[in-house]
Structures are given as C-alpha cells and as structure tokens.
Amino acid sequence: MTTVRVRIAVAVDPQGNWNAAGWKVHGHQPEEREFLFCALEGLDSSEESCFWVEADLPIPEIQTVQGEVKVGEVNG
C-alpha cells in the first residue's frame, strides 16, 4: 500500500477550542509558518498552543470496474 506523509498544524486554546491547517495540492505546499498562521487565525484567544500532527495515510488506488451494456426500451 502506498502512503503519503501529512503534517498538520493544530492550535488549541485554554477553553479546548482548536483549529487545524495543512495541505499539499498539485505539488505545492506552503511554508510551515503559513499553516501555523491559518491554525491560529481561527481562534479568538491570545493564549493558544501550537502543535504538529504527523501521520502516514494510505493513498487511494484508482480501480477500473467492468460493466455490461444492454440495449432495450425505456419505460416511462
């Protein structure tokens, strides 16, 4: 199974609210400080803590399904 390593910035405030940010699209991944800014931006507190969450996730495989076409009348 092929996997992708993800790294997600998470900010948590003293009330237990949290916000997360992280992405890689079309080969582009912003700098880490941009992820931290996005995670912090969603919280109202000035006392947040920031964390990094890393995980290896499976990449879905594209599958081809064989089908059969039957010609007939359409009712309705």
PyRosetta script that sets phi, psi and omega in degrees:
from pyrosetta import init, pose_from_sequence

init()
pose = pose_from_sequence("MTTVRVRIAVAVDPQGNWNAAGWKVHGHQPEEREFLFCALEGLDSSEESCFWVEADLPIPEIQTVQGEVKVGEVNG")
pose.set_psi(1, 131.7)
pose.set_omega(1, 177.4)
pose.set_phi(2, -85.0)
pose.set_psi(2, 138.6)
pose.set_omega(2, -179.9)
pose.set_phi(3, -125.7)
pose.set_psi(3, 165.1)
pose.set_omega(3, 174.6)
pose.set_phi(4, -126.7)
pose.set_psi(4, 137.3)
pose.set_omega(4, 177.7)
pose.set_phi(5, -87.6)
pose.set_psi(5, 124.2)
pose.set_omega(5, 178.6)
pose.set_phi(6, -112.0)
pose.set_psi(6, 150.0)
pose.set_omega(6, 178.7)
pose.set_phi(7, -134.8)
pose.set_psi(7, 118.2)
pose.set_omega(7, -172.9)
pose.set_phi(8, -122.9)
pose.set_psi(8, 129.9)
pose.set_omega(8, 175.5)
pose.set_phi(9, -83.6)
pose.set_psi(9, 132.8)
pose.set_omega(9, 178.9)
pose.set_phi(10, -129.8)
pose.set_psi(10, 130.3)
pose.set_omega(10, 175.0)
pose.set_phi(11, -111.5)
pose.set_psi(11, 136.9)
pose.set_omega(11, -180.0)
pose.set_phi(12, -128.2)
pose.set_psi(12, 133.5)
pose.set_omega(12, 178.5)
pose.set_phi(13, -101.3)
pose.set_psi(13, 171.5)
pose.set_omega(13, -176.7)
pose.set_phi(14, -61.9)
pose.set_psi(14, -19.6)
pose.set_omega(14, 178.6)
pose.set_phi(15, -87.5)
pose.set_psi(15, -2.6)
pose.set_omega(15, -179.8)
pose.set_phi(16, 90.7)
pose.set_psi(16, 4.4)
pose.set_omega(16, 173.8)
pose.set_phi(17, -73.5)
pose.set_psi(17, 149.5)
pose.set_omega(17, 179.7)
pose.set_phi(18, -147.1)
pose.set_psi(18, 158.3)
pose.set_omega(18, 178.1)
pose.set_phi(19, -146.5)
pose.set_psi(19, 145.9)
pose.set_omega(19, -176.4)
pose.set_phi(20, -133.1)
pose.set_psi(20, 154.7)
pose.set_omega(20, 178.5)
pose.set_phi(21, -151.6)
pose.set_psi(21, 141.6)
pose.set_omega(21, 175.1)
pose.set_phi(22, 171.2)
pose.set_psi(22, 138.8)
pose.set_omega(22, 178.4)
pose.set_phi(23, -166.8)
pose.set_psi(23, 159.0)
pose.set_omega(23, 170.1)
pose.set_phi(24, -145.1)
pose.set_psi(24, 113.3)
pose.set_omega(24, -175.4)
pose.set_phi(25, -126.9)
pose.set_psi(25, 129.6)
pose.set_omega(25, 178.3)
pose.set_phi(26, 52.5)
pose.set_psi(26, 40.1)
pose.set_omega(26, 177.4)
pose.set_phi(27, 79.8)
pose.set_psi(27, -3.2)
pose.set_omega(27, -178.7)
pose.set_phi(28, -102.0)
pose.set_psi(28, 128.2)
pose.set_omega(28, 175.2)
pose.set_phi(29, -130.9)
pose.set_psi(29, 120.2)
pose.set_omega(29, -179.8)
pose.set_phi(30, -61.9)
pose.set_psi(30, 168.2)
pose.set_omega(30, 176.9)
pose.set_phi(31, -68.5)
pose.set_psi(31, 155.2)
pose.set_omega(31, -176.6)
pose.set_phi(32, -57.2)
pose.set_psi(32, -36.1)
pose.set_omega(32, -178.4)
pose.set_phi(33, -63.5)
pose.set_psi(33, -29.6)
pose.set_omega(33, 176.7)
pose.set_phi(34, -67.1)
pose.set_psi(34, -39.0)
pose.set_omega(34, 176.8)
pose.set_phi(35, -64.9)
pose.set_psi(35, -43.2)
pose.set_omega(35, 178.9)
pose.set_phi(36, -62.0)
pose.set_psi(36, -42.7)
pose.set_omega(36, 178.9)
pose.set_phi(37, -60.6)
pose.set_psi(37, -44.9)
pose.set_omega(37, -179.9)
pose.set_phi(38, -63.7)
pose.set_psi(38, -40.0)
pose.set_omega(38, 179.6)
pose.set_phi(39, -66.9)
pose.set_psi(39, -42.4)
pose.set_omega(39, -179.6)
pose.set_phi(40, -70.7)
pose.set_psi(40, -32.9)
pose.set_omega(40, -175.7)
pose.set_phi(41, -59.9)
pose.set_psi(41, -29.5)
pose.set_omega(41, -176.3)
pose.set_phi(42, -79.7)
pose.set_psi(42, -5.4)
pose.set_omega(42, -177.9)
pose.set_phi(43, -110.9)
pose.set_psi(43, 149.1)
pose.set_omega(43, -177.3)
pose.set_phi(44, -89.8)
pose.set_psi(44, -17.8)
pose.set_omega(44, -174.5)
pose.set_phi(45, -76.4)
pose.set_psi(45, 159.5)
pose.set_omega(45, 172.3)
pose.set_phi(46, -106.8)
pose.set_psi(46, 10.1)
pose.set_omega(46, -176.9)
pose.set_phi(47, -119.0)
pose.set_psi(47, 35.8)
pose.set_omega(47, -179.3)
pose.set_phi(48, -75.7)
pose.set_psi(48, 157.8)
pose.set_omega(48, 168.8)
pose.set_phi(49, -116.5)
pose.set_psi(49, 143.3)
pose.set_omega(49, -179.7)
pose.set_phi(50, -110.3)
pose.set_psi(50, 143.1)
pose.set_omega(50, -179.9)
pose.set_phi(51, -135.8)
pose.set_psi(51, 159.9)
pose.set_omega(51, 172.1)
pose.set_phi(52, -113.7)
pose.set_psi(52, 129.8)
pose.set_omega(52, 175.3)
pose.set_phi(53, -110.3)
pose.set_psi(53, 126.2)
pose.set_omega(53, 179.3)
pose.set_phi(54, -121.1)
pose.set_psi(54, 140.5)
pose.set_omega(54, 179.8)
pose.set_phi(55, -153.2)
pose.set_psi(55, 152.2)
pose.set_omega(55, 171.6)
pose.set_phi(56, -101.0)
pose.set_psi(56, 117.1)
pose.set_omega(56, -177.6)
pose.set_phi(57, -112.5)
pose.set_psi(57, 144.7)
pose.set_omega(57, 179.1)
pose.set_phi(58, -70.6)
pose.set_psi(58, 139.6)
pose.set_omega(58, 174.8)
pose.set_phi(59, -89.0)
pose.set_psi(59, 124.0)
pose.set_omega(59, -179.7)
pose.set_phi(60, -62.8)
pose.set_psi(60, 143.0)
pose.set_omega(60, 178.2)
pose.set_phi(61, -96.8)
pose.set_psi(61, 138.2)
pose.set_omega(61, 177.1)
pose.set_phi(62, -77.8)
pose.set_psi(62, 130.5)
pose.set_omega(62, -178.8)
pose.set_phi(63, -118.4)
pose.set_psi(63, 146.6)
pose.set_omega(63, 175.1)
pose.set_phi(64, -104.5)
pose.set_psi(64, 130.8)
pose.set_omega(64, 179.7)
pose.set_phi(65, -110.7)
pose.set_psi(65, 131.4)
pose.set_omega(65, 178.2)
pose.set_phi(66, -80.2)
pose.set_psi(66, 137.1)
pose.set_omega(66, 179.1)
pose.set_phi(67, -127.1)
pose.set_psi(67, 171.2)
pose.set_omega(67, -179.9)
pose.set_phi(68, -133.8)
pose.set_psi(68, 135.0)
pose.set_omega(68, 179.9)
pose.set_phi(69, -106.6)
pose.set_psi(69, 129.3)
pose.set_omega(69, 176.5)
pose.set_phi(70, -116.8)
pose.set_psi(70, 128.9)
pose.set_omega(70, 179.6)
pose.set_phi(71, -90.9)
pose.set_psi(71, 130.9)
pose.set_omega(71, -179.9)
pose.set_phi(72, -164.0)
pose.set_psi(72, -178.4)
pose.set_omega(72, 179.3)
pose.set_phi(73, -82.0)
pose.set_psi(73, 148.8)
pose.set_omega(73, 175.4)
pose.set_phi(74, -98.0)
pose.set_psi(74, 124.1)
pose.set_omega(74, 178.9)
pose.set_phi(75, -91.1)
pose.set_psi(75, 141.4)
pose.set_omega(75, 172.4)
pose.set_phi(76, 131.2)
pose.dump_pdb("model.pdb")
